[in-house]
C-alpha cells in the first residue's frame, strides 16, 4: 500500500517546482523563441518538468524527476484560491454577469458544434470503415470540451453499454486537446498580440525591452506590488489578506455543503467555481461598504499570481504522453476539423459579442474548449498577468454553467448515441441554433451599439 500523502510531501513538491522555475528563469533569456512567442516562466518550467519526468527521461534513466501522489491535486487546490480572489478590492465588476452569460452562449455554441461535426464525420467515415461505430462521433467533445474527467465519464457509460474501447479513445481526444490548447494556443496568443488585439503590446525583436528578455525589471522601473493594511507588529499584512481569501473559501465551502444537502447534483460543481460566485458576491458587496478599505488589491493579485504560476507548471509537467493508436483516421480527421472550427468560432464570435478585451476571452475560450479550464486560464494569463480583464472570471463562470448540459451529454447522450444517433444530432442542432441566435440578438447587438456610440 502506497504511503499516505503528507504536508512534508507537499513542501518537497514545492521545492521541485521552485527548482524548475529557477531553471526556466535562467534558461529563458537564451531562448529566442520564448521571447518571440511570449512563453512565460511557468510554461517553460512545466515543459522542463515534463522532459525530466518519468514519461521522457524516466524511459531511459532510473533517475528522473518525480512528484508525490498529491501533486495531481494541485490544480484544484490552487484554482480555489485563484477564483476566490478576483473581485476582492476590485471596483470594476459591473460587466461580470453579462460577460459570463456571453461566454456561456459562446462556449455552449462551440460545445454543440463539436457534437454535430463529430457525429457527421463519423457518419461519413462509416461508409468507408465498415466497423466504425457512429457513436465515436460523440467522443471528441468529451475530450476537447471536458478534458480527462469528462472523457472518463462518457467512456465509462459507453463501456456499460458494451463498447469497451470508448474510454481509451476519449482519453486520446483529451490528450490531443491538451497539446492543441497549449501548442496551437501559444501561436494563437502570439498572433493576436502581434495584430494588436490584446491588451498586451507586441515588440519588434530589435525594440524588445530588456525586461521581456531577462524577466528582471531595471532598478528605476521597480515599484511596490502591495500596500500594508495592518501593523506588522500586530498581524502580518500578507497574512491579513490571506485571511480574507480564506474566509471567502470557508463561506463558499459552507454554501456548497448546504446546496449538496438540498440538491445532490451540486457535488459535481467543484469548490473553486463556488468560490468564484461567492467571491463575486462578497467582493461586490464589500465594495459598497467602508470595509472595502481593508482589502489591498495589490496583495490579492500577488497571491493569485503566485497560484497561477504554480498551476501552469503543474498542468504542463503532468501532461500524459501516451496516445492510443486505434481509430487513427477518425481521430485525426475529427481533431483537425473540430479544433480549426473551435478557433474560428472563438475569434469570429468573440469579436462580435464582447464590448472590450474580446481577444482575451477568445483565447481563454479556445484553451478551455480544446483542453480544459486550466489551459484556457494559462492562455489568458500570458496576455493578462495582472488580472486587468474579466476574461478569466468569464471563462471560469461559463464552465460552471456549461456543466448543466455537459453532464447530460456524458451520460444520457452517450446511451442515446448507441440506439438513436440521429436524434442526438437533431436535438443538438436545435440547441446550437438557439444559443447562436441568443448570442447575436442579445450580446452581438449590445456590442454593436457600444462600438457605434
Buried (B, 14 or more C-beta within 10 A) or exposed (E): EEEEBEEEBBEBBEEBBEBBBEBBBEBBBEBEEBBBBBBBBBBBBBBBBBEBBBBBBBEEEEEBBEBBEBBEEBBEBBBBBBBBBBBBBBEEBEBBEBBBBBBBBBBBBBBBBBBBBBBBBBBEBBEEBEEBBBBBBBBBBBBBBBBBEBBBBBBBBBBEBEBEBBBBBBBBBBBBBBBBBBEBBBEBBBBBBBEEBBBBEBBEEEEEEEEEBEBEEEEEEEEEEBEBBBEEEEEBBBEBBBEBBEEBBEBBBEBBEEBBEEEEEBEEBBBBBBBBBBBBBBBBEBBEEEEBEEBBBBBBBBBBBEBBBBBBBBBBBBBEEEBBEEBEEBBEBBBEBBBEBBBEBBBEBBBBBBBBBBBBBBBBBBBBBBBBBBBBBBBBBBBBBEBBBBBBBBBBBBBBBBBEBBBEBBBEBBBBBBEEBEEBBEBBBEBBEBBBEBBBEBBBEBBBEEEEE
